[in-house]
């Protein structure tokens, strides 16, 4: 349970970082494919 919650938190954090950084570098699609989102 705890590990799953941590994983979800990390994925959400990475997705937010991907959006913030990706908007500037245009790597959002690549990161989304890498994360499997």
Secondary structure, DSSP 8 states (H G I E B T S, - for coil): -HHHHHHHHHHHHHHHHHHHHHHHH--HHHHHHHHT-
